[in-house]
Amino acid sequence: MKHIFLGLLACFSAFTHGFSQSNATATTLPRIAIAGLGIESSTFSPALTQEEAFHARYGPEVFNAYPFMMPISPLRKQAIWLPAIVGKSLPGGAVTRQAYESLVNKTLDSLKKYGPYDGLYFDIHGAMSVLGLDDPEGDFLNRIRKVIGYKTLVSTSMDLHGNVSWRLAQNSDLITCYRMAPHEDAMQTKERAVTNLLERIKTGKGKPAYKAWIPVPILLPGEKTSTRIEPGKSLYHEVEPIADHKNGIVDAAIWIGYAWADEPRNHAVVMVTGDDKAKVTQAAEKLALDFWNVRNQFDFVAPVGSLDKCLADALSSTKHPFFISDTGDNPTAGGAGDVTWTLTQLLARPEFQRADGPSLIYASIPAPELIKKAIAAGVGGHVEGTAGAAVDARFAPPVPLKGTVESIVYGDKDAEVEAVIKVGSLHIITTQKRKPYHKEIDFTRLGLAPRKADIVVVKIGYLEPELYAMQTGWIMALTPGGVNQDLARLPYKRIKRPMFPFDKDMKTPNLSAQLVPLSGESK
């Protein structure tokens, strides 16, 4: 009932906002819905994602996801906003069909109640995998179209690690994605998608006449395509000058795609939208060819090596903190987050078995039963139990931990409860549920001082901005897990071939622009 009530409240709020200025003004304000689901889902992980993982926002709660949609913001005042549902999950395994259908049907029910709409802002990631269903985002928008029709203008924003199928491209009138990895421009991209939508509605221009779509047969992990370094840096710098709303172009985008799902749609894509056919086509083809021409230059954003190599580098470093990325089980790429292989190796190392050994923070490992024991023991108490491998035990079993409880913290949205267990010189962050550790406060709120630690090991790929700014040395460990960075080791069966880098000697592909029909036109 909660989402029904909030949806009604949103409709009432939007309605009264429109008429608070004047009846005449309200009748000119466009009616714009907001909906979307976001997740990266690895099909190489045994984990499954349930509905509650999306932390869905309903009705007016949706506005809290967007700083540019606060009540005093200029954009908020330019339309009657009718938010349906927006849900964002931590990356993980495939979404269950039941969870997907429930969230989609709730979205459709809301959209049916509060239409008609002049526009829809469709906020997705683009790398969702659903059990038994290919191209979920394409399916989702196709079903939305059956409710809102084809006169409604749809503006889609995505992560650059999402996938753009032909179906998604056709049902989107405007489409864009992030231009930075790490995604420091995420909110800027979402705001751009909304601004583009408002501009096309309010000026009466409507749907851009042309959408150029080019599939690029490249499949690379984000850790090799960061825009911090070349060639990703220069490639993505080409995008903004093209997408400047001049010369008949509305927007341009390059999707790297999502590497850890085995579907035909998983590959890179270039799209350009606009009203000048020749310029749209030429711009898309230039971006696609430039992307293809630098394919062999992509490399990891940081040095890489085996865990032993990484630890040797960290232990010999004179500068601290030295960061090691435990990449194979990165929960923000789709890993289960509970692979114990790395932690097992650390516990076996003699350097860390004495309390006065090199200080190492490990983030993190889910251990709900151990958390209960830690709570019972209290801070300073002794605790003994096992952690991890409840979901992904393919590489190592649950790891025994015996140590002292250093801190217990409640209330995190993802972890719910966290406890730091000191074992030798290791400070091991255990959690009730899996959680990524991307910010300094994620550590300091637990009483840890990462800047003073000798080594910090994090289940992550490339370091997020705060961690990157903190490190004095960094190496990525090529560890096992559901998002193994060595893609050649993964059992792909359904991606299109030939595909770089799997088929290194493949011929130059046809990178001619394909013009996608406007939404509602025949395919």
C-alpha positions as CSV (number, residue, x, y, z in Angstrom):
1,M,0.0,0.0,0.0
2,K,2.9,2.3,0.6
3,H,3.8,2.8,-3.0
4,I,0.1,3.4,-3.9
5,F,-0.2,6.1,-1.2
6,L,3.1,7.8,-2.2
7,G,2.2,7.6,-5.9
8,L,-1.1,9.4,-5.1
9,L,0.8,12.0,-3.0
10,A,3.2,12.6,-5.9
11,C,0.4,13.1,-8.3
12,F,-1.4,15.6,-5.9
13,S,1.9,17.4,-5.1
14,A,2.8,17.8,-8.8
15,F,-0.8,18.9,-9.6
16,T,-0.9,21.5,-6.9
17,H,2.6,22.7,-7.8
18,G,1.5,23.3,-11.4
19,F,-1.5,25.3,-10.4
20,S,0.2,27.3,-7.6
21,Q,1.6,29.7,-10.2
22,S,-1.7,30.2,-12.1
23,N,-4.1,28.1,-13.9
24,A,-2.9,29.4,-17.2
25,T,0.8,28.6,-16.4
26,A,-0.1,25.1,-15.2
27,T,-1.9,24.2,-18.4
28,T,1.3,25.0,-20.3
29,L,3.6,22.9,-18.1
30,P,4.5,19.5,-19.6
31,R,3.6,16.4,-17.7
32,I,6.7,14.2,-17.3
33,A,7.0,10.8,-15.6
34,I,10.1,9.4,-14.0
35,A,10.9,5.7,-13.9
36,G,13.8,3.3,-14.0
37,L,15.8,0.4,-12.6
38,G,19.5,0.1,-12.3
39,I,21.9,-2.8,-11.7
40,E,24.9,-4.5,-13.1
41,S,24.3,-8.3,-13.0
42,S,27.0,-10.8,-13.6
43,T,25.8,-14.0,-15.2
44,F,29.1,-15.6,-14.1
45,S,28.2,-15.2,-10.4
46,P,26.0,-17.8,-8.6
47,A,24.4,-14.9,-6.6
48,L,20.8,-13.9,-7.3
49,T,19.3,-10.5,-6.8
50,Q,15.9,-10.1,-5.1
51,E,13.5,-7.2,-5.2
52,E,14.5,-5.6,-1.9
53,A,18.0,-5.1,-3.2
54,F,16.7,-2.3,-5.4
55,H,15.6,-0.1,-2.5
56,A,12.9,1.2,-4.7
57,R,11.7,4.7,-4.2
58,Y,8.0,5.5,-4.9
59,G,6.3,8.8,-5.8
60,P,7.8,11.9,-4.2
61,E,10.6,9.7,-2.7
62,V,12.0,9.6,-6.2
63,F,13.0,13.3,-6.1
64,N,15.5,12.6,-3.3
65,A,17.6,10.6,-5.9
66,Y,18.3,13.7,-7.9
67,P,19.9,16.9,-6.4
68,F,18.7,18.8,-9.5
69,M,15.1,17.9,-8.6
70,M,15.0,19.6,-5.2
71,P,11.9,21.9,-4.8
72,I,13.9,25.1,-5.3
73,S,15.7,23.9,-8.4
74,P,14.9,25.5,-11.8
75,L,14.2,22.1,-13.4
76,R,11.7,21.2,-10.8
77,K,9.6,24.2,-11.7
78,Q,9.6,23.6,-15.5
79,A,7.2,20.6,-15.5
80,I,4.5,18.7,-13.6
81,W,6.6,15.8,-12.5
82,L,4.9,12.4,-12.0
83,P,7.5,10.0,-10.5
84,A,6.6,6.4,-10.6
85,I,9.4,4.1,-9.4
86,V,13.1,4.3,-9.4
87,G,15.2,1.5,-8.0
88,K,19.0,1.1,-7.8
89,S,20.6,-2.1,-6.6
90,L,24.2,-2.8,-5.7
91,P,25.7,-4.8,-8.6
92,G,25.3,-8.5,-8.1
93,G,24.1,-11.7,-9.7
94,A,21.2,-12.1,-12.1
95,V,17.8,-10.7,-11.0
96,T,15.2,-13.3,-10.3
97,R,12.3,-13.2,-12.7
98,Q,9.9,-12.7,-9.9
99,A,11.7,-9.6,-8.7
100,Y,11.9,-8.2,-12.1
101,E,8.2,-8.7,-12.9
102,S,7.1,-7.3,-9.6
103,L,9.1,-4.1,-10.1
104,V,8.1,-3.7,-13.7
105,N,4.4,-4.3,-12.9
106,K,4.5,-1.8,-10.1
107,T,6.0,0.8,-12.5
108,L,3.3,0.0,-15.2
109,D,0.5,0.3,-12.6
110,S,1.7,3.7,-11.5
111,L,2.1,4.9,-15.1
112,K,-1.4,3.8,-16.0
113,K,-2.9,5.8,-13.1
114,Y,-1.3,9.2,-13.7
115,G,-1.1,9.5,-17.5
116,P,-1.2,11.0,-20.1
117,Y,2.4,12.2,-20.3
118,D,4.3,14.5,-22.5
119,G,7.6,12.9,-21.5
120,L,9.3,10.2,-19.6
121,Y,12.7,10.3,-18.0
122,F,13.9,6.7,-18.1
123,D,16.8,6.3,-15.6
124,I,18.6,3.0,-16.0
125,H,22.0,1.5,-15.7
126,G,21.7,-0.8,-18.7
127,A,23.5,-4.0,-17.5
128,M,20.7,-5.9,-15.8
129,S,20.5,-9.6,-16.3
130,V,17.3,-11.4,-15.5
131,L,16.9,-15.2,-15.3
132,G,15.3,-16.4,-18.5
133,L,15.1,-13.0,-20.2
134,D,17.4,-11.3,-22.6
135,D,17.7,-7.5,-22.8
136,P,15.6,-6.6,-19.7
137,E,15.9,-2.9,-20.2
138,G,14.7,-3.2,-23.8
139,D,11.8,-5.4,-22.5
140,F,11.0,-2.9,-19.7
141,L,10.8,0.1,-22.0
142,N,8.8,-1.8,-24.6
143,R,6.2,-2.6,-22.0
144,I,6.2,1.0,-20.8
145,R,5.5,2.1,-24.4
146,K,2.4,-0.1,-24.4
147,V,1.1,2.0,-21.5
148,I,2.2,5.5,-22.4
149,G,2.1,5.2,-26.2
150,Y,4.5,6.6,-28.8
151,K,3.6,10.3,-28.6
152,T,5.3,10.5,-25.2
153,L,8.9,11.6,-25.6
154,V,11.3,9.3,-23.8
155,S,14.8,10.4,-22.6
156,T,17.0,7.6,-21.4
157,S,20.2,8.1,-19.3
158,M,22.6,5.2,-18.7
159,D,25.9,4.1,-17.3
160,L,28.6,3.8,-20.0
161,H,29.0,0.2,-18.9
162,G,25.4,-0.5,-20.0
163,N,24.2,-2.2,-23.1
164,V,22.2,-0.6,-25.8
165,S,20.1,-3.1,-27.8
166,W,18.3,-2.1,-31.0
167,R,15.0,-2.4,-29.2
168,L,16.1,0.0,-26.4
169,A,17.5,2.4,-29.0
170,Q,14.2,2.4,-30.9
171,N,11.9,3.0,-27.9
172,S,14.2,5.8,-26.6
173,D,13.8,9.1,-28.4
174,L,16.7,10.7,-26.6
175,I,19.5,8.7,-25.1
176,T,22.8,9.5,-23.4
177,C,25.4,8.0,-21.0
178,Y,28.2,8.9,-18.6
179,R,31.4,10.2,-20.1
180,M,33.7,9.5,-17.2
181,A,34.9,6.3,-15.6
182,P,35.0,6.5,-12.6
183,H,31.6,8.0,-12.9
184,E,32.2,11.5,-11.5
185,D,29.7,12.9,-14.0
186,A,26.8,10.6,-13.1
187,M,24.4,13.2,-11.8
188,Q,25.5,15.7,-14.6
189,T,24.5,13.0,-17.1
190,K,21.1,12.5,-15.6
191,E,20.5,16.2,-15.5
192,R,21.5,16.4,-19.2
193,A,19.0,13.8,-20.1
194,V,16.2,15.7,-18.3
195,T,17.3,19.0,-19.8
196,N,17.3,17.5,-23.3
197,L,13.8,16.2,-22.7
198,L,12.5,19.5,-21.5
199,E,14.1,21.4,-24.4
200,R,12.6,19.1,-27.1
201,I,9.1,19.2,-25.5
202,K,9.0,23.0,-24.7
203,T,10.3,24.0,-28.1
204,G,7.9,21.7,-29.9
205,K,10.8,20.0,-31.7
206,G,9.8,16.6,-30.4
207,K,11.7,13.5,-31.4
208,P,15.0,14.0,-33.0
209,A,14.6,12.9,-36.6
210,Y,17.7,10.6,-36.7
211,K,19.2,8.1,-34.3
212,A,22.5,6.6,-35.5
213,W,23.4,3.3,-33.8
214,I,26.7,1.4,-34.4
215,P,27.5,-1.8,-32.6
216,V,31.3,-2.0,-32.0
217,P,32.5,-5.6,-31.5
218,I,34.6,-4.8,-28.5
219,L,34.1,-6.2,-25.0
220,L,36.4,-4.9,-22.3
221,P,36.2,-4.5,-18.5
222,G,35.9,-1.1,-17.0
223,E,39.3,-1.5,-15.4
224,K,40.8,-1.4,-18.9
225,T,38.7,1.5,-20.2
226,S,39.0,4.2,-17.5
227,T,38.8,7.7,-18.8
228,R,41.6,8.7,-16.3
229,I,44.2,7.3,-18.8
230,E,44.7,6.9,-22.5
231,P,43.1,5.9,-24.8
232,G,39.8,6.2,-23.0
233,K,40.6,9.8,-21.9
234,S,41.0,11.1,-25.4
235,L,38.3,9.0,-26.9
236,Y,35.7,10.3,-24.4
237,H,37.0,13.9,-24.8
238,E,35.7,13.7,-28.4
239,V,32.1,13.2,-27.3
240,E,31.2,16.6,-25.7
241,P,32.2,18.8,-28.6
242,I,30.0,16.7,-30.9
243,A,27.1,16.8,-28.5
244,D,26.9,20.5,-28.2
245,H,23.3,21.0,-29.6
246,K,24.8,22.7,-32.6
247,N,25.0,21.6,-36.2
248,G,21.9,19.4,-36.0
249,I,23.1,17.1,-33.2
250,V,21.3,16.7,-29.8
251,D,23.6,14.2,-28.1
252,A,26.4,11.7,-28.6
253,A,27.5,8.7,-26.5
254,I,29.9,5.8,-26.3
255,W,28.9,2.7,-24.3
256,I,31.8,0.4,-23.4
257,G,29.2,-2.2,-22.5
258,Y,29.2,-4.7,-19.6
259,A,31.8,-7.5,-19.8
260,W,30.4,-10.0,-17.2
261,A,27.2,-11.1,-18.8
262,D,26.8,-13.6,-21.6
263,E,24.2,-12.1,-23.9
264,P,24.2,-11.2,-27.6
265,R,23.7,-7.5,-26.6
266,N,26.9,-7.3,-24.6
267,H,29.4,-5.3,-26.7
268,A,30.3,-1.6,-27.2
269,V,27.9,0.8,-28.9
270,V,28.0,4.3,-30.3
271,M,24.9,6.4,-30.7
272,V,24.3,10.0,-32.0
273,T,20.9,11.6,-32.1
274,G,19.9,14.8,-33.9
275,D,18.0,16.4,-36.8
276,D,20.7,16.5,-39.5
277,K,21.0,13.1,-41.1
278,A,24.5,13.6,-42.6
279,K,26.0,15.1,-39.5
280,V,24.5,12.5,-37.1
281,T,25.7,9.7,-39.3
282,Q,29.2,11.1,-39.8
283,A,29.7,11.9,-36.1
284,A,28.6,8.4,-35.1
285,E,30.9,6.7,-37.7
286,K,33.9,8.8,-36.6
287,L,33.4,7.9,-32.9
288,A,33.0,4.2,-33.8
289,L,36.1,4.2,-36.0
290,D,38.2,6.1,-33.5
291,F,37.1,3.6,-30.8
292,W,38.0,0.6,-33.0
293,N,41.4,2.1,-34.0
294,V,42.6,2.4,-30.4
295,R,41.3,-1.1,-29.2
296,N,44.8,-2.5,-28.8
297,Q,45.9,0.4,-26.6
298,F,43.4,-0.3,-23.8
299,D,45.2,-1.6,-20.7
300,F,44.6,-1.8,-17.0
301,V,44.3,1.5,-15.2
302,A,46.8,0.4,-12.6
303,P,49.6,-2.2,-12.4
304,V,48.3,-5.7,-12.0
305,G,49.6,-9.0,-10.7
306,S,48.9,-12.1,-8.7
307,L,48.0,-11.6,-5.1
308,D,51.5,-12.7,-4.1
309,K,53.0,-10.1,-6.4
310,C,50.7,-7.4,-5.0
311,L,51.6,-8.2,-1.4
312,A,55.3,-8.2,-2.2
313,D,55.0,-4.8,-3.7
314,A,52.9,-3.5,-0.7
315,L,55.2,-4.9,1.9
316,S,58.3,-3.5,0.3
317,S,56.8,0.0,-0.2
318,T,58.1,2.8,2.0
319,K,54.9,4.8,1.4
320,H,51.6,4.1,3.0
321,P,48.7,3.4,2.7
322,F,49.3,1.0,-0.1
323,F,46.1,-0.1,-1.8
324,I,45.4,-3.5,-3.3
325,S,42.2,-4.1,-5.3
326,D,40.7,-7.6,-4.8
327,T,39.2,-7.4,-8.4
328,G,37.7,-10.8,-9.0
329,D,34.9,-10.4,-6.4
330,N,34.2,-6.7,-6.8
331,P,30.7,-6.2,-5.5
332,T,30.3,-3.0,-7.6
333,A,30.8,-4.9,-10.8
334,G,28.6,-7.8,-10.0
335,G,30.7,-10.1,-7.8
336,A,29.0,-11.9,-5.0
337,G,31.1,-10.0,-2.5
338,D,31.6,-13.1,-0.3
339,V,34.5,-15.0,-2.1
340,T,37.0,-15.8,0.7
341,W,40.0,-16.7,-1.5
342,T,41.9,-13.5,-0.9
343,L,41.2,-13.4,2.8
344,T,42.2,-17.0,3.2
345,Q,45.6,-16.2,1.6
346,L,46.1,-13.2,3.9
347,L,45.4,-15.1,7.0
348,A,47.9,-17.7,6.0
349,R,50.7,-15.2,5.5
350,P,53.2,-15.2,8.4
351,E,53.7,-11.4,8.2
352,F,50.2,-10.8,9.5
353,Q,49.9,-13.4,12.2
354,R,51.5,-11.2,14.9
355,A,49.5,-8.3,16.4
356,D,52.5,-6.0,15.8
357,G,52.9,-7.1,12.1
358,P,52.1,-4.8,9.2
359,S,48.7,-3.3,9.7
360,L,46.2,-4.3,7.0
361,I,42.6,-3.4,6.6
362,Y,40.5,-5.8,4.7
363,A,37.2,-4.6,3.2
364,S,35.1,-6.7,3.4
365,I,33.4,-10.1,3.9
366,P,29.8,-10.9,4.7
367,A,29.4,-12.9,7.9
368,P,25.9,-12.6,9.4
369,E,26.4,-15.4,12.0
370,L,29.7,-14.0,13.1
371,I,28.1,-10.6,13.4
372,K,25.6,-12.1,15.9
373,K,28.5,-13.5,17.9
374,A,30.4,-10.2,17.8
375,I,27.3,-8.4,19.1
376,A,27.0,-10.9,21.9
377,A,30.8,-10.6,22.8
378,G,30.8,-6.8,22.6
379,V,33.6,-4.5,21.7
380,G,36.8,-5.8,23.2
381,G,35.4,-9.3,23.4
382,H,36.7,-12.4,21.8
383,V,34.8,-13.9,18.9
384,E,35.2,-17.1,16.8
385,G,33.3,-18.2,13.8
386,T,33.3,-18.4,10.0
387,A,32.8,-15.8,7.3
388,G,32.0,-15.7,3.6
389,A,31.3,-18.3,0.9
390,A,27.6,-18.5,1.6
391,V,26.9,-17.5,-2.0
392,D,30.1,-18.1,-3.9
393,A,32.1,-21.0,-2.5
394,R,33.7,-22.0,-5.8
395,F,37.2,-20.8,-5.0
396,A,37.4,-21.2,-1.2
397,P,35.2,-22.4,1.6
398,P,34.0,-20.2,4.5
399,V,37.0,-18.8,6.3
400,P,37.5,-19.4,10.0
401,L,38.1,-16.2,12.0
402,K,39.2,-16.0,15.6
403,G,40.0,-12.6,17.0
404,T,39.0,-9.5,19.0
405,V,35.9,-7.3,18.2
406,E,37.3,-3.8,17.6
407,S,34.0,-2.0,16.7
408,I,30.4,-2.7,15.9
409,V,28.3,-0.1,13.9
410,Y,24.7,-0.3,13.0
411,G,22.5,1.4,10.4
412,D,24.3,1.2,7.1
413,K,21.9,1.0,4.2
414,D,23.7,-1.9,2.5
415,A,25.7,-3.7,5.3
416,E,23.0,-3.1,8.0
417,V,25.5,-4.1,10.7
418,E,29.4,-4.0,10.5
419,A,31.9,-5.4,12.9
420,V,35.7,-5.0,12.7
421,I,37.5,-8.2,13.9
422,K,41.2,-8.0,14.7
423,V,43.1,-11.2,13.7
424,G,46.9,-10.8,14.1
425,S,47.6,-7.5,12.4
426,L,44.6,-7.8,10.1
427,H,41.6,-5.5,10.7
428,I,38.8,-7.5,9.0
429,I,35.6,-5.7,8.2
430,T,32.7,-8.2,8.5
431,T,29.2,-7.3,7.5
432,Q,25.6,-8.6,7.9
433,K,25.1,-8.0,4.2
434,R,27.6,-7.2,1.4
435,K,28.7,-3.6,1.0
436,P,31.2,-1.7,-1.1
437,Y,33.8,0.5,0.6
438,H,34.4,3.5,-1.7
439,K,34.8,6.5,0.7
440,E,37.0,7.4,3.6
441,I,34.1,7.6,5.9
442,D,33.2,4.0,5.2
443,F,36.3,3.2,7.2
444,T,36.5,6.0,9.7
445,R,33.0,5.4,10.9
446,L,34.2,2.0,12.0
447,G,37.0,3.5,14.0
448,L,39.6,2.6,11.3
449,A,42.3,5.0,10.1
450,P,43.0,3.9,6.5
451,R,45.5,6.8,6.0
452,K,47.7,5.3,8.8
453,A,47.4,1.7,7.7
454,D,50.3,0.0,5.9
455,I,48.0,-1.8,3.5
456,V,44.3,-1.5,2.5
457,V,42.8,-4.4,0.6
458,V,39.4,-3.6,-0.9
459,K,37.0,-5.7,-3.0
460,I,36.9,-3.2,-5.9
461,G,38.3,-2.7,-9.4
462,Y,39.6,0.8,-10.2
463,L,39.8,2.9,-7.1
464,E,36.9,5.4,-6.6
465,P,38.0,9.0,-6.3
466,E,38.4,9.3,-2.5
467,L,40.4,6.1,-2.3
468,Y,42.4,7.1,-5.3
469,A,43.3,10.4,-3.7
470,M,44.3,8.6,-0.5
471,Q,46.6,5.9,-1.9
472,T,50.4,6.3,-2.1
473,G,50.7,3.1,-4.0
474,W,48.1,0.9,-5.8
475,I,48.0,-2.4,-7.6
476,M,45.1,-4.6,-8.8
477,A,45.2,-8.2,-7.8
478,L,43.9,-10.6,-10.5
479,T,41.9,-12.7,-8.1
480,P,39.1,-15.3,-8.8
481,G,35.4,-14.5,-8.6
482,G,32.3,-13.7,-10.6
483,V,33.9,-10.7,-12.3
484,N,37.3,-12.1,-13.1
485,Q,39.3,-9.5,-14.9
486,D,40.8,-12.2,-17.2
487,L,37.8,-12.4,-19.5
488,A,39.4,-15.2,-21.5
489,R,38.9,-17.5,-18.4
490,L,35.1,-16.9,-18.5
491,P,32.9,-19.4,-20.2
492,Y,31.2,-17.2,-22.8
493,K,28.8,-19.0,-25.1
494,R,26.3,-16.4,-26.3
495,I,28.1,-13.2,-27.1
496,K,28.4,-12.4,-30.8
497,R,31.6,-13.4,-32.5
498,P,34.1,-12.3,-33.7
499,M,34.7,-10.0,-30.7
500,F,37.8,-8.2,-29.6
501,P,39.8,-9.1,-27.6
502,F,38.8,-12.8,-27.9
503,D,39.4,-12.8,-31.7
504,K,42.5,-10.6,-31.9
505,D,43.0,-11.2,-35.7
506,M,39.4,-10.4,-36.7
507,K,38.9,-8.3,-39.8
508,T,37.9,-4.7,-39.5
509,P,34.1,-4.7,-38.9
510,N,31.5,-2.8,-40.7
511,L,31.2,0.4,-38.7
512,S,28.6,2.1,-40.9
513,A,25.8,3.9,-39.0
514,Q,22.5,2.1,-38.8
515,L,19.6,4.5,-38.6
516,V,17.1,3.4,-35.9
517,P,13.4,4.0,-36.7
518,L,11.7,6.5,-34.6
519,S,9.7,5.1,-31.7
520,G,6.4,3.7,-32.9
521,E,7.5,3.3,-36.5
522,S,8.0,-0.1,-38.0
523,K,11.3,-1.8,-37.2
